[in-house]
Amino acid sequence: MLTALGIPTTLISRSDRLLPTVDGELAELAAKEFQRRGVRLILGADVETVCRKDGRLTVTLSTGSVLTADAVLFATGRTPNTEGLGLEEAGVRLDDRGRIAVDRFFRTTAPGIYAAGDVVDPGLASYAMQQGRAAAAHACGLMFGVVVDRTASIAVYGLPEIASVGATEEEARAAGIAYAVGRCDLALTARGAIAGHGGLLKLIIRADDRTLLGVHCFGDAASEVVNLGHVVVQGGGRVESFLTLALNTPTYTYAYHDAAVDGLTQLSRMMGLAHGGAGAPAS
């Protein structure tokens, strides 16, 4: 966003890639887009000191490099503010990151004490309202509305946006799950052609039953586009679901149709190879 305002920007990260929790392909697209927009990326480096000298800020990195800047934005994520509350003395268990451990009703390990929001995992605004409602309902003996969606979902509101829900390719691979990937270049959709902007919608599909495991989007309104996939992932639906919908066009959401077709095509090729080639009898 800073470069969009014409401000020269350097981004420093101790990780060897941007957005370590995001699907790797999207993180790579983000890095290329940042560089295209003029952002200088310095990865795999820590900031050791920041000091003011002659009216300018001097930033010393762990690599020995020294940078100068007019302003420094220090962003390290969020930490639950649970210190000094006497939680452990009350019998409330914390995890290794200081978050409060809760069950599906958001009860802590101490009888009569509930927790929701930024002090539990995941600490996101979209979850917090549901968590608070579920905790209050259970505490008051109201046994409805206590199921809370715990599917991993994130959005990065940058230019362009990045949004993800469910498993990444890296997570599916690490879990030993056979999967296929369906992709749609948003520039090839009618809406993308009208807007003049590209991007990517990516579907992670379980190979054995075509269950949708994850949805990842890079581009305009990605945080909106991912919501349709979120519903299918949370419900354990299959990728064919998108082929049964008469989605509005021109919209970016229509990309789900094309990505689903691409994913099913990849699965068909995988099955053909597994069976000794297209048309070959199963061994």
Protein Blocks (a to p, Z undefined) as FASTA:
>chain_A
ZZmnopacddddfbfbehklbcfklmmmmmmmmmmnopacdehiacfbdcdeehiacddd
fkopacddfbdcddebjaddfehnlmmmnopacdfkopacddfkopafbehiacehjlbc
cddfklmmmmmmmmmmmmnopaghkaccfbdcdddddddddddehjdfklmmmnopacdd
ddddfklpmklmmnopacdddddddfklopafbdcdedehklmmmmmmmmmmmnopafkl
mmmpccddddfklmmmmmmmmmmmmmmmmmmmmnopahiacZZ
